[in-house]
Amino acid sequence: MAIGERIRFIRNLRGMTQKYLGMAIGFTEKTADVRMAQYESGARTPKENMTADLANVLDVCPQALAVPDIDSDIGLMHTLFALEDLRGLKVGEIDGEICLRLDKSRGMTYVGMLEMLTAWQQEAAKLKAEEITKEEYDQWRYNYPKFDTTQRRAKVPAQELSDWLLSDLKNKLEGEVCE
């Protein structure tokens, strides 16, 4: 999740408006909501000191807003926290061991994640049973979903094409109403 999406998510979680948050970090009333909208949409990226100010007002650490560095322990933890927010990932305990699980109440998000994690688990089981080599396992992982035979994914048109089709349809419908 990009920094703008995290800002919006946590701002909404805190029940703040863009204007309120912008003013709380020092923007004028006139520009506060516009500036926050730019950050949240990704049109602008806050500098490090601005990210720290946003984190302070939102009562989170700056790493909770920044794009996590999964090569660090703290960055990895914030990635897992973001997955909890977005995908319903939950931490729990089974037989005295810490485990991660999916939240079934997330509907289609749960179903999609379950399918993907099941495919991963099946490949890992093949590796463990020595049905495939480490190289074949890595090839599967690093090219996912290219070699995943368990999934039936629909191709989604590019955003530009989708926007153009909607615009064209809207123009045609408006033309029919006017005739």
Secondary structure in CASP SS format (residue, H / E / C, confidence):
PFRMAT SS
TARGET T0000
AUTHOR 0000-0000-0000
METHOD secondary structure of the structure
MODEL  1
M C 1.00
A C 1.00
I H 1.00
G H 1.00
E H 1.00
R H 1.00
I H 1.00
R H 1.00
F H 1.00
I H 1.00
R H 1.00
N H 1.00
L H 1.00
R C 1.00
G C 1.00
M C 1.00
T C 1.00
Q H 1.00
K H 1.00
Y H 1.00
L H 1.00
G H 1.00
M H 1.00
A H 1.00
I C 1.00
G C 1.00
F C 1.00
T C 1.00
E C 1.00
K C 1.00
T C 1.00
A H 1.00
D H 1.00
V H 1.00
R H 1.00
M H 1.00
A H 1.00
Q H 1.00
Y H 1.00
E H 1.00
S H 1.00
G C 1.00
A C 1.00
R C 1.00
T C 1.00
P C 1.00
K C 1.00
E H 1.00
N H 1.00
M H 1.00
T H 1.00
A H 1.00
D H 1.00
L H 1.00
A H 1.00
N H 1.00
V H 1.00
L H 1.00
D C 1.00
V C 1.00
C C 1.00
P H 1.00
Q H 1.00
A H 1.00
L H 1.00
A C 1.00
V C 1.00
P C 1.00
D C 1.00
I C 1.00
D C 1.00
S C 1.00
D H 1.00
I H 1.00
G H 1.00
L H 1.00
M H 1.00
H H 1.00
T H 1.00
L H 1.00
F H 1.00
A H 1.00
L H 1.00
E H 1.00
D H 1.00
L H 1.00
R H 1.00
G C 1.00
L E 1.00
K E 1.00
V E 1.00
G E 1.00
E E 1.00
I E 1.00
D C 1.00
G C 1.00
E E 1.00
I E 1.00
C E 1.00
L E 1.00
R E 1.00
L E 1.00
D C 1.00
K H 1.00
S H 1.00
R H 1.00
G C 1.00
M H 1.00
T H 1.00
Y H 1.00
V H 1.00
G H 1.00
M H 1.00
L H 1.00
E H 1.00
M H 1.00
L H 1.00
T H 1.00
A H 1.00
W H 1.00
Q H 1.00
Q H 1.00
E H 1.00
A H 1.00
A H 1.00
K H 1.00
L H 1.00
K H 1.00
A C 1.00
E C 1.00
E C 1.00
I C 1.00
T C 1.00
K H 1.00
E H 1.00
E H 1.00
Y H 1.00
D H 1.00
Q H 1.00
W H 1.00
R H 1.00
Y H 1.00
N C 1.00
Y C 1.00
P C 1.00
K C 1.00
F C 1.00
D C 1.00
T C 1.00
T C 1.00
Q C 1.00
R C 1.00
R C 1.00
A C 1.00
K C 1.00
V C 1.00
P C 1.00
A C 1.00
Q H 1.00
E H 1.00
L H 1.00
S H 1.00
D H 1.00
W H 1.00
L H 1.00
L H 1.00
S H 1.00
D H 1.00
L H 1.00
K H 1.00
N H 1.00
K H 1.00
L H 1.00
E H 1.00
G H 1.00
E H 1.00
V H 1.00
C H 1.00
E C 1.00
END
